[in-house]
Amino acid sequence: MPGEFTVHGVFVPTLLGLMLLAYVINSGLRVVLLRLGAYRCVWHPALFNVALYGLVLGGLFHLLRWMYS
């Protein structure tokens, strides 16, 4: 897995790109779960959203590691 990539000559860490992608995916999942009414079964929605973000970021990280191995 590459440590960084360049954007117009500026080195950007790979983790930053993964974090931004995870945020976009998490925002979409939040909208879907809200429309499905899944937040009625959740005790603490903010804590659930943080945990969901961590799961999405971890999944993206492992997917990228699997692609580069």
C-alpha positions as CSV (number, residue, x, y, z in Angstrom):
1,M,0.0,0.0,0.0
2,P,1.5,3.4,-0.9
3,G,2.2,5.7,2.0
4,E,1.1,8.8,0.1
5,F,0.1,10.1,-3.3
6,T,0.5,13.5,-5.0
7,V,-2.1,16.1,-5.8
8,H,-0.6,18.8,-8.0
9,G,2.8,18.3,-6.4
10,V,1.6,18.1,-2.8
11,F,2.0,14.8,-1.0
12,V,-1.2,13.7,0.6
13,P,-1.3,10.7,3.0
14,T,-3.3,7.7,1.9
15,L,-5.1,7.6,5.2
16,L,-6.5,11.1,4.6
17,G,-7.9,10.1,1.3
18,L,-9.5,7.0,2.9
19,M,-10.9,9.2,5.7
20,L,-12.6,11.5,3.2
21,L,-14.0,8.5,1.2
22,A,-15.2,6.9,4.4
23,Y,-17.0,10.2,5.4
24,V,-18.8,10.3,2.0
25,I,-19.8,6.6,2.3
26,N,-20.9,7.1,6.0
27,S,-23.0,10.1,5.0
28,G,-24.8,8.0,2.4
29,L,-25.3,5.2,4.9
30,R,-26.7,7.6,7.5
31,V,-29.3,8.9,5.0
32,V,-30.4,5.3,4.1
33,L,-30.6,4.2,7.7
34,L,-32.6,7.3,8.6
35,R,-35.1,6.6,5.9
36,L,-35.4,3.0,6.9
37,G,-36.1,4.0,10.5
38,A,-33.2,2.1,11.9
39,Y,-32.3,4.9,14.3
40,R,-35.4,4.0,16.4
41,C,-33.6,0.9,17.5
42,V,-30.3,2.7,18.4
43,W,-29.7,3.8,21.9
44,H,-27.2,6.7,21.1
45,P,-27.3,7.8,17.4
46,A,-24.1,9.9,17.6
47,L,-22.1,7.0,19.1
48,F,-23.6,4.7,16.5
49,N,-22.5,7.1,13.7
50,V,-18.9,7.2,15.1
51,A,-18.8,3.4,15.3
52,L,-20.2,3.1,11.8
53,Y,-17.6,5.5,10.5
54,G,-14.8,3.4,12.2
55,L,-16.2,0.3,10.6
56,V,-16.3,1.9,7.1
57,L,-12.8,3.3,7.5
58,G,-11.4,0.0,8.7
59,G,-13.1,-1.8,5.8
60,L,-11.7,0.6,3.2
61,F,-8.2,0.3,4.8
62,H,-8.3,-3.5,4.6
63,L,-9.7,-3.4,1.1
64,L,-6.9,-1.2,0.0
65,R,-4.3,-3.5,1.8
66,W,-5.8,-6.5,0.1
67,M,-5.7,-4.8,-3.4
68,Y,-1.9,-4.0,-3.0
69,S,-0.8,-7.4,-1.7
